[in-house]
Amino acid sequence: MIARPGAGPLRRLVVLRHAKSARPDGVADHDRPLAGRGRRDAPAAGRALAQADRLPDLALCSTAVRARQTWELASAQWGTPPPVHYDPRLYAAGAPDLLEVVREVPAEIGTLLLVGHNPGLEELVLELAGDALDDTLDRVRVKFPTSAVAVLAWHGTDWRALAPQAALLTAMTVPRGGRR
């Protein structure tokens, strides 16, 4: 069940899957950089967040090169990016581990951005979303592609209270940055 107003302030978890990565020969998975399309799509994701007024108070980002580059290109679209914490636990994490990291976020953070990888991010969105405003939940179930942005909203006194099915999936977009 979704937490109702009065159960605490409105909080938003913005989930951003890293942009399209390259697969250079001899490069370890953790060290893979963004591909050309990823370098175009990541800034588009940043612009989309700014236009939707979904800028975070804090960002948590995987230490993988492609996730870090996605963060850098997306946040460069904002006047003053928020603090970012690079957390190695986000690399290749499943939904339970991602939720554990999110629950450690200080209570004063109202909007949190999580930059990471699939399948964990998709699993997290599906686990947390008790409902959606439109067909966004079905769209996430079908595919959560590179550069996808999902916004989950819920009321809670702090991040430790975030529980499965407690959030409303308010948006899911896949920003693209022009010709490929």
C-alpha positions in Angstrom: 0.0 0.0 0.0 1.2 3.5 -0.8 1.9 5.8 2.2 -0.6 8.6 2.3 0.0 12.4 3.0 0.4 13.1 6.7 2.8 10.1 7.0 5.8 12.4 6.5 7.1 14.8 3.9 7.0 14.0 0.2 10.1 12.3 -1.0 11.3 11.4 -4.4 13.6 8.7 -5.6 14.9 9.4 -9.1 16.4 6.3 -10.7 18.7 6.8 -13.7 20.1 3.9 -15.6 23.6 4.7 -17.0 23.6 5.7 -20.7 24.7 3.4 -23.5 28.2 2.0 -22.9 30.9 0.9 -25.3 32.4 -2.6 -25.2 36.0 -2.2 -26.0 38.1 -5.3 -26.3 40.2 -6.1 -23.2 38.4 -3.6 -21.0 36.9 -5.0 -17.7 33.2 -4.5 -17.3 33.6 -2.0 -14.5 35.9 0.2 -16.7 33.7 0.3 -19.8 33.1 3.9 -20.9 30.1 5.4 -22.6 29.6 4.9 -26.3 28.9 7.8 -28.6 25.1 7.4 -28.2 25.6 7.4 -24.4 27.6 10.6 -24.5 24.6 12.2 -26.4 21.9 10.6 -24.2 23.3 11.4 -20.8 23.1 15.2 -21.2 19.5 14.7 -22.5 18.7 12.9 -19.3 20.1 15.8 -17.3 18.0 18.3 -19.3 14.9 16.1 -18.9 15.3 16.1 -15.1 15.8 19.9 -15.0 12.8 20.5 -17.2 10.6 18.2 -15.1 11.8 20.0 -11.9 13.2 16.7 -10.6 16.7 17.9 -9.6 18.1 15.9 -6.6 19.4 17.1 -3.3 21.9 14.3 -3.3 23.1 11.7 -5.9 24.4 8.2 -5.3 26.4 6.8 -8.2 28.0 3.5 -9.0 31.7 3.6 -9.3 31.6 2.0 -12.8 33.1 4.3 -15.4 29.9 4.4 -17.5 27.8 5.4 -14.5 30.2 8.1 -13.4 30.3 9.5 -17.0 26.5 9.4 -17.1 26.4 11.4 -13.8 29.0 13.9 -15.0 27.3 14.6 -18.3 23.8 14.7 -16.9 24.6 16.9 -13.9 26.6 19.3 -16.2 23.2 20.4 -17.5 22.2 22.0 -14.1 23.4 25.3 -12.7 24.7 23.8 -9.5 24.8 20.0 -9.2 24.1 18.5 -5.8 26.7 16.5 -3.9 27.5 13.1 -5.3 28.7 10.0 -3.4 30.3 7.2 -5.5 29.3 4.0 -3.8 31.0 0.7 -4.9 28.0 -1.2 -3.5 25.8 0.1 -6.4 27.8 -1.7 -9.1 26.0 -4.9 -10.1 23.7 -4.6 -7.1 20.3 -6.3 -6.9 17.1 -4.6 -5.6 17.7 -5.6 -1.9 21.2 -4.2 -1.8 20.1 -1.0 -3.6 17.3 -0.5 -1.1 19.7 -1.0 1.7 21.9 1.8 0.4 18.9 4.1 -0.2 17.7 3.5 3.4 21.1 5.0 4.7 20.3 8.4 3.1 20.0 11.2 5.7 16.4 12.3 6.5 17.0 15.8 5.3 17.3 14.7 1.7 14.0 15.1 -0.1 15.0 14.0 -3.6 17.6 11.4 -4.2 19.1 10.4 -7.5 20.4 6.9 -7.9 22.7 6.2 -10.9 23.4 2.6 -11.6 22.8 -0.5 -13.6 20.2 -3.1 -14.7 18.8 -5.4 -13.8 19.0 -4.1 -10.3 17.5 -0.7 -11.0 14.5 -2.1 -12.9 14.0 -4.6 -10.1 14.1 -1.8 -7.5 11.5 0.3 -9.3 9.2 -2.6 -9.7 9.6 -3.6 -6.0 9.0 -0.1 -4.7 6.1 1.0 -7.0 2.8 0.1 -5.5 1.0 2.0 -8.2 1.7 4.3 -11.1 0.0 7.4 -12.6 -0.5 5.8 -16.0 1.0 3.0 -18.0 4.5 3.7 -16.7 4.7 0.5 -14.5 3.8 -1.6 -17.5 6.5 0.2 -19.5 9.1 -0.6 -16.8 8.1 -4.2 -16.8 8.7 -4.4 -20.6 12.0 -2.6 -20.6 14.1 -0.2 -18.6 16.6 0.9 -21.3 19.8 2.8 -21.0 19.3 6.4 -20.0 15.9 5.6 -18.6 14.7 7.8 -15.8 12.0 6.6 -13.3 10.6 8.9 -10.6 9.1 7.3 -7.5 7.3 9.5 -4.9 6.2 8.6 -1.4 5.6 10.1 2.0 7.8 9.2 4.8 9.6 10.6 7.8 13.0 9.3 6.6 14.5 7.0 4.0 14.7 4.0 6.4 10.9 3.8 6.1 10.9 3.2 2.4 9.3 -0.2 1.8 8.2 -2.4 -1.1 5.0 -1.2 -2.8 5.1 2.1 -0.8 5.8 4.5 -3.6 3.9 5.9 -6.6 5.7 5.7 -9.9 5.0 9.2 -11.2 7.1 9.2 -14.4 9.3 7.0 -16.6 11.1 8.6 -19.6 13.9 7.6 -21.9 15.6 10.8 -22.9 17.6 10.6 -26.2 20.2 13.1 -27.3 19.7 13.4 -31.1 20.8 11.4 -34.1 22.7 8.2 -33.5 
